[in-house]
Amino acid sequence: KISDDAKRIGLRLLARGRDTRDEIAEICDFSTRTLYRARERRRQTGSVARARRRNPGRPRILAVSDANYLLQLAKHKPTTFLDEYQHYMEKYRHLPVSITTIHRTFERAGLNVKRVQRMASERDPLQAGIFLHRVAQYPAHYLVSTDEMSKDDRIYARLWGR
């Protein structure tokens, strides 16, 4: 890649008129064709720099408004899992979006995925009610609580919210 400064210097030397095109190309360490291209580009655009590509790569699946919708959902309820966001996108935006796309959208926005120790069945209100009804039949002194800090890591558990 040839720097824009070298091209500008070459064009100044060319405008000065003391050196030949071959000498200028040798001084600036590029070809005479590069000198011609830089001169033509400056004449057309006013700059020797190449125009930047506007949108390199594959187009995004989510439109900006859809990504903003996801971010608003995340601000409103940050404890939601990615599969729940996927459900919201299908239900309210009629977009079948993969969990990976949602995850990457959050990464681009600077959000990170929360670490989830385990998807508890108590997240479902009906299951939570059934559990409470079953446990309520026992007196409090019958119940034993254990510390999960020493839990065996080989047990299947969902570690990330994706």
N, C-alpha and C positions, 0 to 999 in steps of 0.2 A: 504494500500500500504506500502510495506516494503522498506525503503530507501536503496540505493545502498551502502551507508557508513556502515550500519549495516551488510550487506552481506559481505563486504570486511573485516570488523572486525571479523566476524564469520569464514571466511576462514583463516585469520591470526592465530586465536586461534586454529583452526584445524591443521594448519601447524606446530604450536608450539608443539603440541602433549601432553600437560599437562592435558587437559580436555577431557571428553568424549563428544560424539556428542550430547547427551541429555543435558549435562550441558551447552554446547555452545549454543544450541537452547534456553535454558531457560535464559541465560545471554543476548542474543541478542533479545529475545522476538519474536521468530518465530519458526516454526516447523523444525524438522530434515529434512523433505522432501524439504523445502526451502533451507536448507544448501546444500543438494545434488544437487538441481537444479542450485544453484549459482556456485557450484564447476564445474559442467558439462558445464555450459555456459561460464565460464572463460576459461576452457580448450579448448572449441571450437572457441570462438571469441576473447578471451583475455580481456574480460570485463564482469562484473557481471550484467550490465544494460541490460534490455530487449530491443530488437530491436524496433525502432519506426516503426509504420505503414507508408508505403510509400504514400498511397493515400486513406485516410479514406473517406467514404461517397460515394455519387453518383457522377459519372463522370460529368464534366461540359459539357454543350450543345455546347458552343463555344470553338473552338480550340484556342490556344495561338495566332496564326496568325490572326484569326478573331477578337479577342479582341484587338490586336494591331491595326488592321484596324479601328475599332471603335474609339480608342483613337487618331489615326492620324486624323480621320474626326473631332473629337471634338477639336483638336488643331487648325485645319485649319479653322473651322467655329463653334465657341462655342455657337452661338445663335440658333443652329438647335434644333428642338423639337425631342423627342424620337420617335414619329411616323415617322418622316422623316428619322431618322437613320434606323428604321425598313424597310422603303422603299428601302434605299440604300443597306441594307444587302440582301434583296430579289432580287434586280435588278442586283447588281454587284457581289455578292457572292453566289447567288442562295440558300440562307439559309432563311427558314421561321422562324424567331426568334421573340419571344414575347417581348413586351415592357418591361415587368418585368425583363426578362433576360438582356436586354440592360441596364436597370437601375441598376441592381445588378453588372454588369460588371463595370460600371462607379463608383459605390460605392467602389468596391474592389480596383479600381485604385486610389481612394482618391478624385474623383470628386464628387461634389454635384449637385443636380438638381436645376436649376435656378427657381426662383419664377416668374411666369408669371401672370400678372394681368388679361389679357384677350387676347384671340386669335383674333386678328383683321382681318377683311376681307381684309384689305389693304396689307396683306402679299402676296396675290396673285397679280402679276403684272397686269393681265387683270382687276381684280376688282379695283385695285388702279387707273388704267387709266380711267375706267368708272366713278369712284367717282370724280376724278379731272375734267373730262369733264362736269359732272353734276354741280359741285360746281363753275366752271369757268364762268358759265352764269350769276352769281350774282355779283354785285359790292361789293367791300371789306367792305363798310360801312353797308351792309345788313347782314353781318355774325356776329353771336354772339358766343363767346367762353365761355365755362363753366369750372370751376375747378372740377376735379373728386375726390378731396380729401374727400369730404363729400358724396360720392356716397353711395347709400344704399347697404349694404353687402348681402341683401337677393336676389339680382339679380343674375341669373345664370351666372357665369363666371368661366373660367378655371384658377385655382389658381396656379397649379404646372405644369411644363412642362413634365408631364408623362402621 
